[in-house]
Amino acid sequence: MKILIIYFLNALLFSSLSQANDWPRFRGPTEDGHAKVKSIPLKWSATENVKWKVPVPGKGWSSPVLSDGRVYLTTAYAQGDNQDAAGVKRELRVLCFDAENGKTVWDAKVFDQKASSRPIHQKNSHASPTPIIENGKVYVHFGHMGTACLDLKGEIVWANKELGYNPVHGNGGTPIVVGDLLIFSADAGTDPFIVALYKKNGKVAWKKPRSETPQSRKFSFSTPTLINMGGRSQIISPASGAVFSYDPKTGEELWSVNYGGWSVIPKPGVYKNMIFVGTGYERAHLLGIRIDEKSKGNVTDSHIEWEITKRAPNTPSFMIVDDLLYFISDGGIATCVDPMTGEVIWQERAAGPMSASPVHSNGKIYFLDEQGKSTVIRAGRKFEVLATNSINERTLASYAIGEGAIYIRSLNNLYRIGK
């Protein structure tokens, strides 16, 4: 009996450590960019401190995810040699790699994408939302092209192609898992909505139209955030013109804040009773919004605590480290602020053009710009660069982090940094 108890405790400890070392969804296990590992590399180049580098077929800007010793990506494979070609058929696929050696474990086709003349943004791809790994399942989302669930052998469990819409610039935001639901935004050029699918079968659990939308440019690409504030669980979902809070079980709209922007991308951040929301293009501001029991209906005039109007991000998401809020503009200017007041503590150039969201590990914040340059700074009230590294390849996807390892997806390759 004693041996069985020891075995059970060891198995439980191993399982806990394995999960802690995983990066199973966009922005990691806690969906806020924090790595729960002992250490990750500080310095590297395209050839130094690289355990492996493997080519990735097709094209996609979904970020890699890591679970139980395997790395997962989505990609869109076009017929012919030009992966950016318009008006051609594509296969929307999921790739699984061995995290130790980079070898392909499986490669599964999920959807056939018919030839279309509908353009996407030059920085986008036909496979941009990041996969989710949970309880032996892989959930993948290709925006208006469909959503699917696979098992860990690459076999399709279900696929839903019933939610077609006009995304304007292609697919973007990633779903989140909330209990038995998969929730994502579908902010199209017309009739934008947010929707929840049952994880077990892909059927629609609820679907809610946005109650307030601008007259034009209704499209956005944000990933929702689950919070527990104001005495209840809420889905915070930015869209064009406003950010909304929803009851995750029913989709009931709880409150909203207007801001007027469009093509909103950053995933909202959370700290104490505050959330942080980007307002998108034309007026890329950052809002600090207070959440309490009185948050009901339109709270634009009562619940915005502060607003930053300069060098807020259009694309990268936000990061809280040791009671400070960090963000980086699309132009590469990093900022540290007091999350409760919005007071700017420092603002410095840290990188070139940015799309990827930052990560944090052991007091260090890692940025990755679109030219393959990584800048590592020390988290704190003083701006201090600890390292700069480059793989000299185009990089728009965000990092995945494992114990002693950083995974970087470039235009053509997947890297494991750290030996």
C-alpha positions as CSV (number, residue, x, y, z in Angstrom):
1,M,0.0,0.0,0.0
2,K,2.8,2.4,0.9
3,I,4.5,1.7,-2.4
4,L,1.3,2.4,-4.3
5,I,0.9,5.7,-2.4
6,I,4.5,6.7,-3.3
7,Y,3.9,5.7,-6.9
8,F,0.7,7.8,-7.0
9,L,2.4,10.8,-5.5
10,N,5.4,10.5,-7.9
11,A,3.0,10.2,-10.9
12,L,1.1,13.2,-9.7
13,L,4.3,15.3,-9.2
14,F,5.5,14.3,-12.7
15,S,2.1,15.2,-14.2
16,S,2.2,18.6,-12.4
17,L,5.8,19.3,-13.6
18,S,4.9,18.2,-17.1
19,Q,2.0,20.6,-17.2
20,A,4.0,23.4,-15.7
21,N,6.6,23.0,-18.5
22,D,3.9,23.0,-21.2
23,W,2.8,26.0,-23.3
24,P,-0.6,24.7,-24.5
25,R,-2.3,27.8,-25.8
26,F,-1.8,31.4,-27.0
27,R,0.3,33.3,-24.4
28,G,1.0,30.1,-22.4
29,P,-0.7,28.1,-19.6
30,T,-2.1,31.1,-17.8
31,E,-2.8,33.0,-21.1
32,D,-0.9,36.1,-20.0
33,G,2.6,35.4,-21.3
34,H,4.1,34.0,-18.0
35,A,6.4,31.0,-18.3
36,K,6.3,28.6,-15.4
37,V,9.7,27.2,-15.9
38,K,13.0,27.3,-14.0
39,S,15.1,28.8,-16.8
40,I,15.1,29.7,-20.5
41,P,18.0,30.8,-22.8
42,L,19.3,34.4,-22.6
43,K,21.5,34.5,-25.7
44,W,21.4,32.9,-29.2
45,S,21.7,33.5,-32.9
46,A,20.6,31.7,-36.1
47,T,23.3,29.1,-35.5
48,E,24.4,29.4,-31.8
49,N,22.5,27.8,-28.9
50,V,20.1,26.2,-31.4
51,K,19.1,22.7,-30.6
52,W,17.3,22.2,-33.9
53,K,15.8,24.1,-36.9
54,V,13.2,22.4,-39.2
55,P,11.4,23.7,-42.2
56,V,7.6,24.3,-42.0
57,P,5.7,23.6,-45.1
58,G,3.1,26.1,-46.4
59,K,2.6,29.4,-44.6
60,G,1.0,30.4,-41.3
61,W,1.5,32.9,-38.5
62,S,-0.1,30.8,-35.7
63,S,2.2,30.7,-32.7
64,P,3.6,27.3,-31.7
65,V,2.2,25.5,-28.7
66,L,3.9,22.8,-26.6
67,S,2.4,19.9,-24.7
68,D,3.9,16.7,-23.4
69,G,7.0,16.8,-25.5
70,R,5.3,17.8,-28.7
71,V,5.0,21.1,-30.6
72,Y,1.9,21.9,-32.6
73,L,1.4,24.4,-35.4
74,T,-1.2,25.2,-38.1
75,T,-0.3,26.0,-41.7
76,A,-2.0,26.7,-45.0
77,Y,-0.5,24.9,-48.0
78,A,-1.2,26.5,-51.3
79,Q,-1.0,24.7,-54.6
80,G,2.1,25.7,-56.5
81,D,5.4,27.3,-55.3
82,N,3.9,30.7,-54.3
83,Q,2.4,30.4,-50.8
84,D,1.2,34.0,-51.0
85,A,-0.7,33.5,-54.3
86,A,-4.3,34.7,-54.4
87,G,-7.1,32.8,-56.1
88,V,-5.6,29.3,-55.5
89,K,-6.8,26.3,-53.5
90,R,-5.2,25.6,-50.1
91,E,-5.1,22.8,-47.6
92,L,-5.5,23.9,-44.0
93,R,-3.3,21.6,-41.9
94,V,-2.1,20.8,-38.4
95,L,1.5,19.8,-37.8
96,C,3.0,18.0,-34.9
97,F,6.7,17.9,-34.1
98,D,8.8,16.0,-31.6
99,A,10.0,18.7,-29.2
100,E,13.3,16.9,-28.5
101,N,14.5,16.5,-32.1
102,G,12.2,18.5,-34.3
103,K,11.1,15.5,-36.4
104,T,7.5,15.5,-37.8
105,V,5.3,13.2,-35.8
106,W,2.2,13.7,-37.9
107,D,0.7,16.2,-40.5
108,A,-3.1,16.2,-40.8
109,K,-5.3,18.0,-43.3
110,V,-8.3,19.6,-41.6
111,F,-10.0,21.6,-44.3
112,D,-9.8,22.3,-48.0
113,Q,-10.0,26.0,-48.7
114,K,-11.5,26.8,-52.1
115,A,-9.9,29.2,-54.4
116,S,-11.0,32.8,-53.5
117,S,-10.2,36.2,-54.8
118,R,-10.9,37.7,-51.3
119,P,-7.6,39.4,-50.2
120,I,-5.9,39.1,-46.8
121,H,-3.7,41.6,-45.1
122,Q,0.0,41.5,-46.2
123,K,1.0,40.6,-42.6
124,N,-1.7,38.0,-42.2
125,S,-1.8,34.3,-43.3
126,H,-4.6,31.7,-43.9
127,A,-3.5,30.0,-40.7
128,S,-3.0,32.7,-38.0
129,P,-5.0,31.6,-34.9
130,T,-3.0,29.5,-32.4
131,P,-3.9,25.9,-31.6
132,I,-5.1,24.9,-28.1
133,I,-4.1,21.6,-26.4
134,E,-6.3,20.4,-23.6
135,N,-7.1,16.9,-22.1
136,G,-5.8,14.9,-25.0
137,K,-7.4,17.1,-27.7
138,V,-6.1,19.7,-30.2
139,Y,-8.5,22.5,-31.0
140,V,-7.7,24.5,-34.2
141,H,-9.4,27.5,-35.6
142,F,-9.1,28.9,-39.1
143,G,-11.5,31.8,-38.6
144,H,-14.2,32.0,-41.3
145,M,-12.9,28.7,-42.8
146,G,-13.8,26.6,-39.8
147,T,-12.9,25.2,-36.4
148,A,-12.0,21.6,-35.6
149,C,-11.0,19.2,-32.8
150,L,-8.3,16.5,-33.3
151,D,-6.9,13.8,-31.1
152,L,-3.2,13.6,-30.3
153,K,-2.7,11.2,-33.2
154,G,-4.0,13.7,-35.7
155,E,-7.4,12.2,-36.3
156,I,-10.3,14.6,-36.6
157,V,-12.9,14.3,-33.8
158,W,-15.2,17.0,-35.2
159,A,-15.2,19.9,-37.6
160,N,-17.5,22.9,-37.9
161,K,-17.7,24.9,-41.1
162,E,-21.1,26.4,-40.4
163,L,-20.0,29.9,-39.3
164,G,-18.8,31.5,-42.5
165,Y,-18.4,35.3,-42.6
166,N,-16.5,38.0,-44.3
167,P,-13.3,38.6,-42.2
168,V,-12.1,41.5,-44.5
169,H,-8.3,40.9,-43.9
170,G,-8.4,37.1,-43.3
171,N,-8.6,35.1,-40.0
172,G,-7.0,36.3,-36.8
173,G,-8.1,36.0,-33.2
174,T,-7.6,32.7,-31.3
175,P,-10.4,30.9,-29.3
176,I,-10.2,30.3,-25.5
177,V,-11.4,27.3,-23.6
178,V,-13.9,28.0,-20.8
179,G,-15.2,24.9,-19.1
180,D,-16.9,22.8,-21.8
181,L,-16.9,25.6,-24.3
182,L,-14.6,27.0,-27.0
183,I,-15.3,30.8,-27.3
184,F,-14.1,33.1,-30.1
185,S,-14.9,36.4,-31.8
186,A,-16.0,36.7,-35.4
187,D,-15.9,40.4,-36.0
188,A,-16.6,40.5,-39.7
189,G,-17.1,43.3,-42.2
190,T,-20.8,42.9,-41.6
191,D,-22.8,41.5,-38.7
192,P,-20.0,40.9,-36.2
193,F,-20.6,38.4,-33.4
194,I,-19.1,36.3,-30.6
195,V,-19.8,32.6,-30.4
196,A,-19.3,29.6,-28.1
197,L,-19.0,26.0,-29.4
198,Y,-19.3,22.8,-27.3
199,K,-15.9,21.2,-27.0
200,K,-17.3,17.7,-27.3
201,N,-18.9,18.1,-30.7
202,G,-18.4,21.5,-32.1
203,K,-22.1,22.5,-32.0
204,V,-23.0,26.1,-31.3
205,A,-23.8,26.6,-27.6
206,W,-24.6,30.3,-28.0
207,K,-24.0,33.1,-30.6
208,K,-24.5,36.8,-29.8
209,P,-24.3,39.7,-32.2
210,R,-22.3,42.8,-31.2
211,S,-24.8,45.2,-29.7
212,E,-22.8,48.3,-30.7
213,T,-20.8,48.5,-33.9
214,P,-19.3,51.4,-36.0
215,Q,-21.0,52.2,-39.3
216,S,-18.0,51.1,-41.2
217,R,-14.8,49.0,-40.5
218,K,-16.6,46.5,-38.2
219,F,-13.8,43.9,-38.4
220,S,-11.5,43.0,-35.5
221,F,-9.3,40.1,-34.6
222,S,-8.9,40.0,-30.8
223,T,-8.6,36.9,-28.5
224,P,-11.0,37.0,-25.6
225,T,-9.9,36.9,-21.9
226,L,-11.6,35.2,-19.0
227,I,-11.8,37.1,-15.8
228,N,-13.3,36.5,-12.3
229,M,-14.2,40.0,-11.1
230,G,-17.2,41.9,-9.7
231,G,-18.5,38.7,-8.1
232,R,-18.8,36.7,-11.4
233,S,-16.9,35.1,-14.3
234,Q,-16.8,37.2,-17.4
235,I,-15.5,37.0,-21.0
236,I,-13.8,40.2,-22.0
237,S,-14.0,40.5,-25.8
238,P,-12.7,43.6,-27.6
239,A,-14.4,44.5,-31.0
240,S,-14.5,47.4,-33.3
241,G,-15.9,50.4,-31.5
242,A,-16.3,48.8,-28.1
243,V,-15.1,46.2,-25.6
244,F,-17.8,43.9,-24.3
245,S,-18.2,41.6,-21.2
246,Y,-20.3,38.4,-21.6
247,D,-21.5,35.7,-19.3
248,P,-19.5,32.7,-20.5
249,K,-22.3,30.2,-19.9
250,T,-25.1,32.0,-21.7
251,G,-23.5,34.8,-23.8
252,E,-25.5,37.4,-22.0
253,E,-24.0,40.8,-22.5
254,L,-23.0,42.3,-19.0
255,W,-21.5,45.6,-19.8
256,S,-19.6,47.6,-22.5
257,V,-17.2,50.5,-23.0
258,N,-17.0,52.5,-26.2
259,Y,-13.8,53.7,-27.7
260,G,-14.2,54.1,-31.5
261,G,-11.3,52.1,-32.9
262,W,-11.3,49.2,-35.4
263,S,-9.2,46.2,-36.3
264,V,-8.6,45.5,-32.6
265,I,-6.0,42.7,-32.0
266,P,-4.4,42.7,-28.5
267,K,-5.7,40.2,-25.9
268,P,-6.9,42.1,-22.9
269,G,-4.7,42.1,-19.7
270,V,-5.8,41.8,-16.1
271,Y,-4.6,43.1,-12.8
272,K,-6.5,43.2,-9.5
273,N,-9.8,44.9,-10.3
274,M,-8.5,46.4,-13.6
275,I,-8.5,45.2,-17.2
276,F,-6.4,46.7,-20.0
277,V,-7.8,47.0,-23.5
278,G,-6.3,48.3,-26.8
279,T,-8.6,50.4,-29.0
280,G,-7.2,49.4,-32.4
281,Y,-6.4,51.4,-35.5
282,E,-6.7,55.1,-36.2
283,R,-6.6,55.8,-32.5
284,A,-4.4,53.2,-30.9
285,H,-5.0,54.0,-27.2
286,L,-4.7,51.8,-24.1
287,L,-7.6,51.9,-21.6
288,G,-7.4,51.0,-17.9
289,I,-11.0,49.9,-17.1
290,R,-12.2,49.3,-13.5
291,I,-14.4,46.3,-12.9
292,D,-16.8,46.1,-9.9
293,E,-20.3,44.9,-9.0
294,K,-21.8,48.1,-10.6
295,S,-20.4,47.2,-14.0
296,K,-23.6,46.9,-15.9
297,G,-24.8,48.3,-19.3
298,N,-22.6,51.0,-21.0
299,V,-20.0,52.1,-18.4
300,T,-17.9,54.3,-20.7
301,D,-18.4,57.4,-18.6
302,S,-17.9,55.8,-15.2
303,H,-15.4,53.0,-15.4
304,I,-12.4,54.2,-17.5
305,E,-9.8,55.0,-14.9
306,W,-7.1,56.1,-17.3
307,E,-6.1,56.3,-21.0
308,I,-2.7,56.3,-22.7
309,T,-2.8,57.9,-26.1
310,K,0.9,57.6,-27.2
311,R,2.7,54.5,-28.4
312,A,0.0,52.0,-27.4
313,P,0.1,48.7,-29.3
314,N,-2.1,47.9,-32.3
315,T,-1.0,44.2,-32.3
316,P,1.1,42.9,-29.3
317,S,-0.7,42.0,-26.1
318,F,0.0,43.3,-22.6
319,M,2.1,41.9,-19.7
320,I,1.9,42.4,-15.9
321,V,5.1,41.6,-13.9
322,D,5.5,42.4,-10.2
323,D,2.8,45.0,-10.1
324,L,3.8,46.8,-13.2
325,L,2.2,46.9,-16.7
326,Y,4.4,46.5,-19.8
327,F,3.5,46.8,-23.4
328,I,5.3,47.5,-26.7
329,S,4.0,49.5,-29.7
330,D,3.9,48.1,-33.2
331,G,6.9,50.4,-33.9
332,G,9.0,48.8,-31.2
333,I,8.7,51.3,-28.3
334,A,8.4,49.6,-25.0
335,T,6.5,51.2,-22.1
336,C,6.3,50.5,-18.3
337,V,3.4,52.0,-16.4
338,D,1.6,51.8,-13.0
339,P,-1.4,49.6,-13.8
340,M,-3.7,51.4,-11.3
341,T,-3.0,55.0,-12.4
342,G,-1.6,54.7,-15.9
343,E,1.5,56.8,-14.9
344,V,4.3,56.2,-17.4
345,I,7.4,55.0,-15.5
346,W,9.6,54.7,-18.6
347,Q,9.3,54.5,-22.4
348,E,12.2,53.3,-24.5
349,R,12.9,51.8,-27.9
350,A,13.4,48.1,-27.5
351,A,12.9,46.6,-31.0
352,G,12.0,47.1,-34.6
353,P,8.4,46.7,-36.0
354,M,6.4,44.4,-33.7
355,S,3.6,41.9,-34.0
356,A,4.4,39.2,-31.5
357,S,3.4,39.4,-27.8
358,P,6.0,39.4,-25.1
359,V,6.7,36.7,-22.5
360,H,8.1,36.7,-19.0
361,S,10.4,34.3,-17.2
362,N,12.3,34.8,-13.9
363,G,12.3,38.6,-13.9
364,K,13.1,38.9,-17.6
365,I,10.8,40.1,-20.4
366,Y,11.4,38.8,-24.0
367,F,10.3,40.8,-27.0
368,L,10.5,39.4,-30.6
369,D,10.2,41.8,-33.6
370,E,9.3,41.2,-37.2
371,Q,12.9,41.0,-38.3
372,G,13.8,38.0,-36.1
373,K,15.4,40.1,-33.4
374,S,14.8,39.3,-29.8
375,T,15.4,41.9,-27.1
376,V,15.5,40.7,-23.4
377,I,15.0,43.3,-20.7
378,R,15.0,43.2,-16.9
379,A,11.6,43.7,-15.5
380,G,11.6,46.7,-13.2
381,R,11.2,50.5,-12.9
382,K,14.5,51.0,-14.8
383,F,14.9,50.1,-18.5
384,E,17.8,47.7,-18.8
385,V,18.6,45.6,-21.9
386,L,20.2,42.2,-20.9
387,A,20.6,40.7,-24.4
388,T,19.8,41.1,-28.1
389,N,19.6,38.1,-30.4
390,S,18.7,37.6,-34.0
391,I,17.8,34.7,-36.3
392,N,17.6,37.0,-39.3
393,E,14.3,35.7,-40.5
394,R,10.8,37.3,-40.6
395,T,8.9,36.5,-37.4
396,L,5.3,37.6,-36.6
397,A,4.3,34.7,-34.4
398,S,4.7,34.8,-30.6
399,Y,7.1,32.6,-28.6
400,A,6.3,29.2,-27.1
401,I,8.3,28.4,-23.9
402,G,9.4,25.1,-22.4
403,E,11.9,24.2,-19.7
404,G,15.3,25.5,-20.9
405,A,13.8,26.1,-24.4
406,I,12.3,28.8,-26.6
407,Y,10.4,27.9,-29.7
408,I,10.3,30.5,-32.5
409,R,8.3,30.2,-35.7
410,S,9.8,32.2,-38.6
411,L,8.4,32.6,-42.2
412,N,9.9,29.3,-43.3
413,N,11.2,27.4,-40.2
414,L,10.6,26.4,-36.6
415,Y,13.5,26.8,-34.1
416,R,14.2,25.3,-30.8
417,I,16.5,27.7,-29.0
418,G,18.5,26.2,-26.1
419,K,20.4,23.0,-25.8
